[in-house]
Amino acid sequence: MTRPEEGTRVHVGDMDSEEFRRQGYAVIDRIAEYLENGHELPVLAPVSRGVLLDVLPSEPPSHGESMDEILADYDRFILPATTHWNQPGFLAYFANSGSGPGILGETLAAGLNVNAMLWRTSPSGTELEEVAVDWLRQMVGLPAEFEGVINDTASSSTLYALAAARELASDLRIRAEGLAGRPDVPRLRVYCSEESHSSVDKAVITLGLGLSGVRHIPTDNKYSMDADALAAAIAEDRAAGIRPLAVVATVGTTSTTAIDPVPRIAEICEREGLWLHVDAAYGGPAAIVPEMRWIMDGAERAHSIVINPHKWLFVPMDCSILYTKRPELMRAAFSLTPEYLTTTDSSDVKNLMDYGVSLGRRFRALKLWFVLRYFGVEGIAQRLREHLRLARLFATWVDDSGDFERLAPTRFSVVAFRSTPAGMSEEQLDAHNAQLMEKVNATGEIFISHTRAKGRFALRVAIGNIRTTEEHVRRTWDMLQEFARA
Protein backbone atom coordinates (compact mmCIF):
# COMPACT_ATOMS: atom_id res chain seq x y z
CA MET A 1 0.00 0.00 0.00
CA THR A 2 1.42 3.40 -1.01
CA ARG A 3 1.52 5.92 1.81
CA PRO A 4 0.08 9.36 1.01
CA GLU A 5 2.74 12.04 0.74
CA GLU A 6 2.61 15.01 3.07
CA GLY A 7 2.22 18.48 1.68
CA THR A 8 0.46 17.39 -1.51
CA ARG A 9 -3.12 17.99 -0.46
CA VAL A 10 -5.42 19.92 -2.78
CA HIS A 11 -8.49 21.94 -1.92
CA VAL A 12 -11.47 19.59 -1.89
CA GLY A 13 -13.86 21.58 0.27
CA ASP A 14 -16.95 23.59 -0.57
CA MET A 15 -17.25 27.09 -1.96
CA ASP A 16 -15.81 29.41 0.69
CA SER A 17 -18.21 31.55 2.69
CA GLU A 18 -17.16 34.86 1.12
CA GLU A 19 -17.68 33.53 -2.40
CA PHE A 20 -21.00 31.99 -1.36
CA ARG A 21 -22.14 35.28 0.15
CA ARG A 22 -21.21 37.24 -2.98
CA GLN A 23 -22.86 34.78 -5.35
CA GLY A 24 -25.84 34.41 -3.01
CA TYR A 25 -26.49 38.13 -3.31
CA ALA A 26 -26.25 37.79 -7.08
CA VAL A 27 -28.81 34.97 -7.08
CA ILE A 28 -31.24 36.84 -4.82
CA ASP A 29 -30.87 39.92 -7.02
CA ARG A 30 -31.78 37.81 -10.04
CA ILE A 31 -34.84 36.37 -8.30
CA ALA A 32 -35.99 39.80 -7.12
CA GLU A 33 -35.55 41.22 -10.62
CA TYR A 34 -37.43 38.26 -12.06
CA LEU A 35 -40.36 38.66 -9.67
CA GLU A 36 -40.52 42.39 -10.38
CA ASN A 37 -40.07 42.38 -14.15
CA GLY A 38 -40.76 38.80 -15.22
CA HIS A 39 -43.94 39.95 -16.93
CA GLU A 40 -41.75 41.38 -19.68
CA LEU A 41 -40.61 37.87 -20.64
CA PRO A 42 -42.69 35.69 -23.00
CA VAL A 43 -44.70 33.47 -20.70
CA LEU A 44 -44.52 30.54 -23.13
CA ALA A 45 -40.91 30.11 -24.26
CA PRO A 46 -40.73 30.68 -28.07
CA VAL A 47 -38.29 27.82 -28.60
CA SER A 48 -38.19 24.42 -30.26
CA ARG A 49 -36.62 21.06 -29.50
CA GLY A 50 -32.86 21.32 -29.15
CA VAL A 51 -32.81 24.79 -27.62
CA LEU A 52 -30.40 23.47 -24.97
CA LEU A 53 -29.42 20.08 -26.36
CA ASP A 54 -27.86 21.68 -29.43
CA VAL A 55 -25.85 24.38 -27.63
CA LEU A 56 -24.72 22.97 -24.29
CA PRO A 57 -21.65 20.71 -24.16
CA SER A 58 -22.47 17.03 -24.46
CA GLU A 59 -19.81 16.13 -21.87
CA PRO A 60 -19.35 17.45 -18.33
CA PRO A 61 -16.49 19.90 -17.61
CA SER A 62 -13.26 18.24 -16.51
CA HIS A 63 -12.42 21.19 -14.28
CA GLY A 64 -14.66 23.44 -12.24
CA GLU A 65 -15.96 26.65 -13.74
CA SER A 66 -16.60 29.96 -12.03
CA MET A 67 -20.02 30.77 -10.68
CA ASP A 68 -19.93 34.01 -12.67
CA GLU A 69 -19.72 31.94 -15.86
CA ILE A 70 -22.46 29.58 -14.67
CA LEU A 71 -24.82 32.44 -13.84
CA ALA A 72 -24.07 34.11 -17.15
CA ASP A 73 -25.09 30.92 -18.94
CA TYR A 74 -28.22 30.76 -16.77
CA ASP A 75 -29.12 34.22 -18.08
CA ARG A 76 -28.17 33.31 -21.63
CA PHE A 77 -29.62 29.83 -22.01
CA ILE A 78 -31.90 28.76 -19.16
CA LEU A 79 -34.12 31.79 -18.62
CA PRO A 80 -35.08 32.23 -22.30
CA ALA A 81 -36.00 28.52 -22.54
CA THR A 82 -38.29 28.57 -19.51
CA THR A 83 -42.08 28.54 -19.50
CA HIS A 84 -42.76 31.10 -16.81
CA TRP A 85 -45.23 29.62 -14.35
CA ASN A 86 -44.43 32.46 -11.97
CA GLN A 87 -45.54 35.09 -14.47
CA PRO A 88 -48.91 36.89 -14.05
CA GLY A 89 -49.86 36.04 -17.65
CA PHE A 90 -49.67 32.31 -16.93
CA LEU A 91 -53.35 31.33 -17.04
CA ALA A 92 -53.03 27.89 -18.59
CA TYR A 93 -53.14 25.42 -15.69
CA PHE A 94 -53.89 25.53 -12.00
CA ALA A 95 -51.87 28.29 -10.40
CA ASN A 96 -48.37 27.49 -9.28
CA SER A 97 -46.96 30.79 -8.06
CA GLY A 98 -43.98 30.82 -5.73
CA SER A 99 -44.41 33.81 -3.45
CA GLY A 100 -41.55 35.78 -1.90
CA PRO A 101 -41.85 34.24 1.57
CA GLY A 102 -42.20 30.77 0.08
CA ILE A 103 -39.06 31.23 -2.02
CA LEU A 104 -37.12 32.40 1.04
CA GLY A 105 -38.35 29.40 3.02
CA GLU A 106 -37.30 27.07 0.20
CA THR A 107 -33.87 28.70 0.13
CA LEU A 108 -33.31 28.20 3.85
CA ALA A 109 -34.52 24.59 3.60
CA ALA A 110 -31.92 23.98 0.88
CA GLY A 111 -29.24 25.42 3.13
CA LEU A 112 -30.19 23.15 6.03
CA ASN A 113 -30.47 20.17 3.67
CA VAL A 114 -32.09 17.93 6.26
CA ASN A 115 -33.71 14.57 5.60
CA ALA A 116 -36.79 14.39 7.79
CA MET A 117 -37.24 10.64 7.48
CA LEU A 118 -37.12 10.10 11.25
CA TRP A 119 -37.90 12.46 14.09
CA ARG A 120 -34.29 12.03 15.19
CA THR A 121 -32.89 12.99 11.78
CA SER A 122 -34.83 16.27 11.87
CA PRO A 123 -36.88 17.18 14.96
CA SER A 124 -37.68 20.60 13.46
CA GLY A 125 -38.53 19.14 10.05
CA THR A 126 -40.90 16.64 11.64
CA GLU A 127 -42.61 18.82 14.23
CA LEU A 128 -42.88 21.93 12.05
CA GLU A 129 -44.66 19.73 9.51
CA GLU A 130 -47.11 18.65 12.22
CA VAL A 131 -47.71 22.29 13.16
CA ALA A 132 -48.03 23.73 9.65
CA VAL A 133 -50.37 21.05 8.29
CA ASP A 134 -52.55 21.38 11.36
CA TRP A 135 -52.76 25.14 10.87
CA LEU A 136 -54.01 24.55 7.32
CA ARG A 137 -56.46 21.92 8.60
CA GLN A 138 -58.00 24.56 10.84
CA MET A 139 -58.01 27.14 8.04
CA VAL A 140 -60.11 24.95 5.73
CA GLY A 141 -62.43 23.77 8.52
CA LEU A 142 -61.53 20.09 8.88
CA PRO A 143 -62.05 18.45 12.28
CA ALA A 144 -59.11 17.78 14.61
CA GLU A 145 -59.21 14.02 14.01
CA PHE A 146 -57.45 14.53 10.67
CA GLU A 147 -53.67 14.18 10.71
CA GLY A 148 -51.58 15.41 7.79
CA VAL A 149 -48.26 14.64 6.11
CA ILE A 150 -46.58 16.51 3.27
CA ASN A 151 -45.80 14.72 0.00
CA ASP A 152 -44.50 15.97 -3.32
CA THR A 153 -47.69 16.04 -5.40
CA ALA A 154 -51.33 14.94 -5.26
CA SER A 155 -50.43 11.99 -7.47
CA SER A 156 -48.36 10.56 -4.62
CA SER A 157 -50.94 11.51 -2.00
CA THR A 158 -53.73 9.76 -3.90
CA LEU A 159 -51.54 6.69 -4.38
CA TYR A 160 -50.87 6.51 -0.63
CA ALA A 161 -54.54 7.01 0.20
CA LEU A 162 -55.58 4.11 -2.02
CA ALA A 163 -52.80 1.94 -0.59
CA ALA A 164 -54.28 2.61 2.85
CA ALA A 165 -57.70 1.72 1.46
CA ARG A 166 -56.39 -1.79 0.78
CA GLU A 167 -55.51 -2.04 4.47
CA LEU A 168 -59.11 -1.20 5.34
CA ALA A 169 -59.92 -4.48 3.60
CA SER A 170 -57.67 -6.28 6.10
CA ASP A 171 -59.03 -9.74 5.26
CA LEU A 172 -57.28 -9.54 1.88
CA ARG A 173 -53.83 -9.55 3.58
CA ILE A 174 -52.37 -7.63 0.62
CA ARG A 175 -49.41 -6.16 2.52
CA ALA A 176 -48.24 -9.58 3.64
CA GLU A 177 -49.16 -11.71 0.62
CA GLY A 178 -49.54 -9.32 -2.30
CA LEU A 179 -51.93 -9.83 -5.22
CA ALA A 180 -50.07 -11.96 -7.73
CA GLY A 181 -50.94 -15.64 -7.99
CA ARG A 182 -53.75 -15.49 -5.46
CA PRO A 183 -57.01 -17.04 -6.66
CA ASP A 184 -58.59 -16.18 -3.31
CA VAL A 185 -58.48 -12.42 -4.04
CA PRO A 186 -61.34 -11.12 -6.21
CA ARG A 187 -61.01 -8.31 -8.72
CA LEU A 188 -60.90 -4.99 -6.87
CA ARG A 189 -62.49 -1.75 -7.98
CA VAL A 190 -61.92 1.95 -7.34
CA TYR A 191 -64.58 4.46 -8.41
CA CYS A 192 -64.20 8.06 -9.55
CA SER A 193 -66.03 10.37 -11.92
CA GLU A 194 -65.28 10.65 -15.61
CA GLU A 195 -63.91 14.12 -14.78
CA SER A 196 -61.42 12.87 -12.16
CA HIS A 197 -57.71 13.50 -12.45
CA SER A 198 -55.62 10.91 -14.28
CA SER A 199 -53.58 10.37 -11.09
CA VAL A 200 -56.39 8.12 -9.86
CA ASP A 201 -55.88 5.78 -12.81
CA LYS A 202 -52.10 5.91 -12.35
CA ALA A 203 -52.43 5.06 -8.66
CA VAL A 204 -54.63 2.07 -9.42
CA ILE A 205 -52.16 0.85 -12.06
CA THR A 206 -49.28 1.24 -9.60
CA LEU A 207 -51.13 -0.69 -6.91
CA GLY A 208 -51.45 -3.64 -9.25
CA LEU A 209 -55.19 -3.42 -9.89
CA GLY A 210 -54.86 -2.60 -13.58
CA LEU A 211 -56.82 -0.04 -15.56
CA SER A 212 -59.83 -2.32 -15.33
CA GLY A 213 -59.68 -1.66 -11.59
CA VAL A 214 -60.97 1.88 -12.18
CA ARG A 215 -64.62 2.54 -12.97
CA HIS A 216 -65.44 6.04 -14.17
CA ILE A 217 -68.88 7.19 -13.08
CA PRO A 218 -70.92 9.46 -15.39
CA THR A 219 -71.44 13.11 -14.48
CA ASP A 220 -74.47 15.37 -14.59
CA ASN A 221 -74.89 18.53 -16.64
CA LYS A 222 -72.68 20.38 -14.13
CA TYR A 223 -69.88 17.82 -14.51
CA SER A 224 -70.40 16.47 -10.97
CA MET A 225 -70.40 12.74 -10.24
CA ASP A 226 -73.84 11.15 -10.46
CA ALA A 227 -74.25 9.62 -6.99
CA ASP A 228 -77.12 7.38 -8.10
CA ALA A 229 -74.94 6.03 -10.91
CA LEU A 230 -72.19 5.38 -8.35
CA ALA A 231 -74.53 3.37 -6.13
CA ALA A 232 -75.77 1.38 -9.13
CA ALA A 233 -72.20 0.67 -10.30
CA ILE A 234 -71.21 -0.65 -6.87
CA ALA A 235 -74.24 -2.91 -6.73
CA GLU A 236 -73.57 -4.17 -10.25
CA ASP A 237 -69.93 -4.94 -9.45
CA ARG A 238 -70.80 -6.80 -6.26
CA ALA A 239 -73.28 -8.93 -8.20
CA ALA A 240 -70.52 -9.72 -10.71
CA GLY A 241 -68.11 -10.84 -7.98
CA ILE A 242 -65.99 -7.68 -8.10
CA ARG A 243 -65.08 -6.23 -4.72
CA PRO A 244 -65.45 -2.43 -4.34
CA LEU A 245 -62.49 -0.90 -2.50
CA ALA A 246 -62.62 2.91 -2.55
CA VAL A 247 -64.25 5.98 -4.05
CA VAL A 248 -62.41 9.16 -5.06
CA ALA A 249 -64.58 12.29 -4.98
CA THR A 250 -63.27 15.60 -6.30
CA VAL A 251 -63.66 19.16 -5.04
CA GLY A 252 -62.54 21.14 -8.07
CA THR A 253 -61.94 18.86 -11.05
CA THR A 254 -59.08 19.66 -13.38
CA SER A 255 -61.05 20.39 -16.55
CA THR A 256 -64.05 22.32 -15.24
CA THR A 257 -63.52 22.62 -11.44
CA ALA A 258 -66.68 20.63 -10.77
CA ILE A 259 -67.58 19.63 -7.21
CA ASP A 260 -68.79 16.10 -6.63
CA PRO A 261 -71.70 15.59 -4.17
CA VAL A 262 -69.42 14.56 -1.31
CA PRO A 263 -72.16 14.20 1.38
CA ARG A 264 -74.11 11.72 -0.76
CA ILE A 265 -70.95 9.89 -1.79
CA ALA A 266 -69.90 9.68 1.87
CA GLU A 267 -73.26 8.14 2.72
CA ILE A 268 -72.79 5.49 0.04
CA CYS A 269 -69.25 4.73 1.22
CA GLU A 270 -70.38 4.37 4.84
CA ARG A 271 -73.17 2.03 3.81
CA GLU A 272 -70.87 -0.06 1.60
CA GLY A 273 -67.84 -0.03 3.91
CA LEU A 274 -65.59 1.72 1.35
CA TRP A 275 -62.69 4.10 1.77
CA LEU A 276 -63.56 7.66 0.70
CA HIS A 277 -60.73 9.81 -0.61
CA VAL A 278 -61.46 13.47 -1.45
CA ASP A 279 -59.28 15.13 -4.05
CA ALA A 280 -59.33 18.79 -3.04
CA ALA A 281 -55.83 19.41 -4.42
CA TYR A 282 -56.96 22.53 -6.27
CA GLY A 283 -60.27 23.51 -4.68
CA GLY A 284 -59.42 22.88 -1.02
CA PRO A 285 -57.65 26.20 -0.32
CA ALA A 286 -60.79 28.11 -1.38
CA ALA A 287 -62.42 26.92 1.87
CA ILE A 288 -60.17 29.42 3.68
CA VAL A 289 -62.55 32.08 2.35
CA PRO A 290 -65.50 31.98 4.80
CA GLU A 291 -68.17 32.29 2.11
CA MET A 292 -66.60 29.34 0.27
CA ARG A 293 -66.38 27.00 3.25
CA TRP A 294 -69.38 25.06 1.93
CA ILE A 295 -67.23 23.42 -0.76
CA MET A 296 -65.84 21.06 1.90
CA ASP A 297 -69.28 19.92 3.11
CA GLY A 298 -69.12 16.17 3.67
CA ALA A 299 -65.32 16.04 3.51
CA GLU A 300 -65.22 15.56 7.27
CA ARG A 301 -66.71 12.10 6.64
CA ALA A 302 -63.87 11.06 4.32
CA HIS A 303 -61.03 8.75 5.28
CA SER A 304 -58.48 10.93 3.46
CA ILE A 305 -58.23 14.32 1.76
CA VAL A 306 -55.49 15.86 -0.37
CA ILE A 307 -54.85 19.62 -0.60
CA ASN A 308 -51.97 21.12 -2.60
CA PRO A 309 -50.52 24.35 -1.18
CA HIS A 310 -48.35 24.58 -4.32
CA LYS A 311 -51.47 24.99 -6.46
CA TRP A 312 -53.38 27.88 -4.96
CA LEU A 313 -51.67 28.79 -1.72
CA PHE A 314 -48.57 30.55 -3.08
CA VAL A 315 -46.12 27.87 -1.91
CA PRO A 316 -43.36 26.97 -4.42
CA MET A 317 -43.32 23.50 -5.98
CA ASP A 318 -43.66 20.99 -4.53
CA CYS A 319 -45.98 20.66 -1.52
CA SER A 320 -49.00 18.35 -1.27
CA ILE A 321 -50.72 17.54 2.03
CA LEU A 322 -52.48 14.24 2.61
CA TYR A 323 -54.88 14.30 5.56
CA THR A 324 -56.35 11.14 7.02
CA LYS A 325 -58.50 10.06 9.91
CA ARG A 326 -56.88 6.62 9.76
CA PRO A 327 -53.13 7.26 10.11
CA GLU A 328 -52.70 3.78 11.56
CA LEU A 329 -53.78 2.31 8.23
CA MET A 330 -51.34 4.54 6.38
CA ARG A 331 -48.58 3.22 8.63
CA ALA A 332 -49.85 -0.32 8.15
CA ALA A 333 -49.44 0.11 4.40
CA PHE A 334 -45.91 1.54 4.49
CA SER A 335 -44.17 1.24 7.85
CA LEU A 336 -41.01 -0.84 7.61
CA THR A 337 -38.06 -0.18 9.92
CA PRO A 338 -34.72 -1.88 9.20
CA GLU A 339 -32.19 -2.15 12.00
CA TYR A 340 -30.13 0.81 10.79
CA LEU A 341 -33.18 3.09 11.20
CA THR A 342 -34.17 1.83 14.63
CA THR A 343 -33.92 4.52 17.32
CA THR A 344 -34.49 4.74 21.06
CA ASP A 345 -36.80 7.74 20.81
CA SER A 346 -40.07 7.63 22.69
CA SER A 347 -42.97 5.85 21.04
CA ASP A 348 -44.98 9.04 20.61
CA VAL A 349 -42.63 10.67 18.09
CA LYS A 350 -43.74 10.78 14.47
CA ASN A 351 -41.44 9.22 11.86
CA LEU A 352 -42.54 10.63 8.52
CA MET A 353 -40.99 7.78 6.56
CA ASP A 354 -43.83 5.55 7.83
CA TYR A 355 -46.48 7.33 5.72
CA GLY A 356 -45.30 6.65 2.17
CA VAL A 357 -42.67 5.05 -0.04
CA SER A 358 -40.11 7.88 0.28
CA LEU A 359 -37.38 7.47 2.84
CA GLY A 360 -35.80 10.78 1.93
CA ARG A 361 -38.08 13.67 2.88
CA ARG A 362 -37.36 17.32 2.09
CA PHE A 363 -38.05 20.06 4.63
CA ARG A 364 -41.15 21.20 2.73
CA ALA A 365 -42.91 22.43 5.85
CA LEU A 366 -40.57 25.41 6.18
CA LYS A 367 -41.80 27.19 3.04
CA LEU A 368 -45.43 26.43 3.94
CA TRP A 369 -44.89 27.84 7.43
CA PHE A 370 -43.28 30.97 5.99
CA VAL A 371 -46.24 31.58 3.66
CA LEU A 372 -48.89 31.00 6.34
CA ARG A 373 -47.13 33.31 8.77
CA TYR A 374 -46.26 36.07 6.29
CA PHE A 375 -49.73 36.46 4.77
CA GLY A 376 -51.85 35.18 7.66
CA VAL A 377 -55.31 33.69 7.36
CA GLU A 378 -56.93 37.00 6.44
CA GLY A 379 -54.27 37.90 3.91
CA ILE A 380 -54.58 34.56 2.15
CA ALA A 381 -58.37 34.78 2.16
CA GLN A 382 -58.23 38.25 0.60
CA ARG A 383 -55.98 37.05 -2.20
CA LEU A 384 -58.12 34.00 -2.93
CA ARG A 385 -61.26 36.12 -2.83
CA GLU A 386 -59.76 38.44 -5.44
CA HIS A 387 -59.01 35.51 -7.74
CA LEU A 388 -62.58 34.31 -7.35
CA ARG A 389 -63.81 37.81 -8.22
CA LEU A 390 -61.62 38.00 -11.32
CA ALA A 391 -62.92 34.64 -12.55
CA ARG A 392 -66.53 35.72 -12.06
CA LEU A 393 -65.76 38.99 -13.85
CA PHE A 394 -64.29 37.13 -16.82
CA ALA A 395 -67.30 34.80 -16.81
CA THR A 396 -69.68 37.78 -17.04
CA TRP A 397 -67.76 39.10 -20.04
CA VAL A 398 -68.20 35.72 -21.72
CA ASP A 399 -71.89 35.55 -20.81
CA ASP A 400 -72.58 39.09 -22.01
CA SER A 401 -70.86 38.49 -25.33
CA GLY A 402 -72.78 37.23 -28.31
CA ASP A 403 -69.62 35.69 -29.73
CA PHE A 404 -68.57 33.44 -26.84
CA GLU A 405 -70.24 30.95 -24.52
CA ARG A 406 -69.35 29.36 -21.20
CA LEU A 407 -69.21 25.58 -21.18
CA ALA A 408 -69.19 24.98 -17.42
CA PRO A 409 -70.17 26.78 -14.21
CA THR A 410 -67.47 29.01 -12.72
CA ARG A 411 -67.21 27.73 -9.15
CA PHE A 412 -63.65 28.71 -8.38
CA SER A 413 -61.09 30.69 -10.38
CA VAL A 414 -61.21 28.80 -13.70
CA VAL A 415 -63.45 29.73 -16.64
CA ALA A 416 -64.15 27.14 -19.36
CA PHE A 417 -65.60 28.71 -22.53
CA ARG A 418 -65.33 28.90 -26.29
CA SER A 419 -65.71 31.27 -29.21
CA THR A 420 -68.91 30.63 -31.20
CA PRO A 421 -68.95 32.30 -34.61
CA ALA A 422 -72.27 31.81 -36.37
CA GLY A 423 -72.71 29.10 -38.93
CA MET A 424 -69.97 26.74 -37.76
CA SER A 425 -70.41 23.03 -37.13
CA GLU A 426 -69.10 21.47 -33.89
CA GLU A 427 -66.06 20.20 -35.74
CA GLN A 428 -65.37 23.65 -37.15
CA LEU A 429 -65.85 25.24 -33.71
CA ASP A 430 -63.27 22.89 -32.26
CA ALA A 431 -60.74 23.80 -34.95
CA HIS A 432 -61.52 27.52 -34.63
CA ASN A 433 -60.99 27.55 -30.87
CA ALA A 434 -57.80 25.50 -31.11
CA GLN A 435 -56.45 28.05 -33.57
CA LEU A 436 -57.61 30.91 -31.34
CA MET A 437 -55.70 29.44 -28.39
CA GLU A 438 -52.53 29.08 -30.46
CA LYS A 439 -52.73 32.70 -31.60
CA VAL A 440 -53.11 33.98 -28.03
CA ASN A 441 -50.24 31.85 -26.76
CA ALA A 442 -47.99 32.88 -29.65
CA THR A 443 -48.06 36.50 -28.45
CA GLY A 444 -45.97 35.61 -25.41
CA GLU A 445 -48.13 37.86 -23.21
CA ILE A 446 -50.62 35.22 -22.10
CA PHE A 447 -50.64 31.44 -21.84
CA ILE A 448 -54.05 29.68 -21.77
CA SER A 449 -54.92 26.00 -22.11
CA HIS A 450 -57.81 23.83 -23.26
CA THR A 451 -59.87 20.83 -22.25
CA ARG A 452 -62.87 18.87 -23.47
CA ALA A 453 -66.24 19.66 -21.90
CA LYS A 454 -68.78 16.99 -22.82
CA GLY A 455 -66.76 16.41 -25.97
CA ARG A 456 -66.50 20.08 -26.95
CA PHE A 457 -63.15 21.88 -27.28
CA ALA A 458 -63.08 24.38 -24.41
CA LEU A 459 -60.62 27.18 -23.69
CA ARG A 460 -59.47 27.45 -20.07
CA VAL A 461 -58.45 30.61 -18.23
CA ALA A 462 -57.12 29.65 -14.81
CA ILE A 463 -56.60 32.58 -12.43
CA GLY A 464 -54.57 31.99 -9.30
CA ASN A 465 -51.11 33.47 -9.66
CA ILE A 466 -50.44 35.83 -6.78
CA ARG A 467 -49.30 38.54 -9.22
CA THR A 468 -52.22 38.31 -11.66
CA THR A 469 -54.37 41.45 -11.66
CA GLU A 470 -57.56 42.61 -13.34
CA GLU A 471 -55.37 44.26 -15.98
CA HIS A 472 -53.99 40.87 -17.04
CA VAL A 473 -57.46 39.35 -17.14
CA ARG A 474 -58.83 42.25 -19.19
CA ARG A 475 -55.90 42.02 -21.61
CA THR A 476 -56.63 38.32 -22.09
CA TRP A 477 -60.27 39.01 -22.90
CA ASP A 478 -59.42 41.82 -25.32
CA MET A 479 -56.92 39.61 -27.09
CA LEU A 480 -59.39 36.74 -27.41
CA GLN A 481 -62.03 39.03 -28.92
CA GLU A 482 -59.55 40.58 -31.33
CA PHE A 483 -58.25 37.24 -32.62
CA ALA A 484 -61.71 35.69 -32.74
CA ARG A 485 -62.94 38.50 -34.99
CA ALA A 486 -59.88 38.15 -37.22
Sequence and secondary structure as in RCSB ss.txt:
>XXXX:A:sequence
MTRPEEGTRVHVGDMDSEEFRRQGYAVIDRIAEYLENGHELPVLAPVSRGVLLDVLPSEPPSHGESMDEILADYD
RFILPATTHWNQPGFLAYFANSGSGPGILGETLAAGLNVNAMLWRTSPSGTELEEVAVDWLRQMVGLPAEFEGVI
NDTASSSTLYALAAARELASDLRIRAEGLAGRPDVPRLRVYCSEESHSSVDKAVITLGLGLSGVRHIPTDNKYSM
DADALAAAIAEDRAAGIRPLAVVATVGTTSTTAIDPVPRIAEICEREGLWLHVDAAYGGPAAIVPEMRWIMDGAE
RAHSIVINPHKWLFVPMDCSILYTKRPELMRAAFSLTPEYLTTTDSSDVKNLMDYGVSLGRRFRALKLWFVLRYF
GVEGIAQRLREHLRLARLFATWVDDSGDFERLAPTRFSVVAFRSTPAGMSEEQLDAHNAQLMEKVNATGEIFISH
TRAKGRFALRVAIGNIRTTEEHVRRTWDMLQEFARA
>XXXX:A:secstr
     TT     S   HHHHHHHHHHHHHHHHHHHHHGGGS SS    TTTTTTTS SS  SS   HHHHHHHII
IIIGGG   TTSTTB SSS     HHHHHHHHHHHHH   TTSTTT HHHHHHHHHHHHHHHHHHT  TT EEEE
ES HHHHHHHHHHHHHHHSGGG HHHH STT TTS  EEEEEETTS HHHHHHHHHTT  GGGEEEE B TTS B
 HHHHHHHHHHHHHTT EEEEEEEEBS TTT  B  HHHHHHHHHHHT EEEEE TTTGGGGGSGGGGGGGTTGG
G SEEEE HHHHS   S  EEEEES HHHHHHHH    GGG     TTS  GGGGSS SS   THHHHHHHHHHH
HHHHHHHHHHHHHHHHHHHHHHHHH SSEEE S   SSEEEEEE  TT  HHHHHHHHHHHHHHHHHTSS B EE
EEETTEEEEEEE   TT  HHHHHHHHHHHHHHHH 
